Amino acid sequence: MKEICKCADVFVQKCSIKDFALLKICLCAVGIMVGLSIPEKKRKWPLTAAGFVFVFSYILIMAKFVKICMDER
């Protein structure tokens, strides 16, 4: 766990404003997916869009995080 926290600290130090914006977009998409209380018939498109945004932004964030963790080791 200490390794992950150390990597997270380095990640935050190396992040730019764009990375934090991407993180906020990712969290927003998760919030939309979790808090979606639209009737079943109309739920498909918002959930699909939020899912796509989440997966795309999560991959970009985690790619940078994994790269930093590998550099630290």
Buried (B, 14 or more C-beta within 10 A) or exposed (E): EEEEEEBEEBBEEEBEEEBEEBBEBBEBBBEBBEEEEEEEEEEEEEBEEBBEBBEBBBEBBEEBBEEBBEEEE
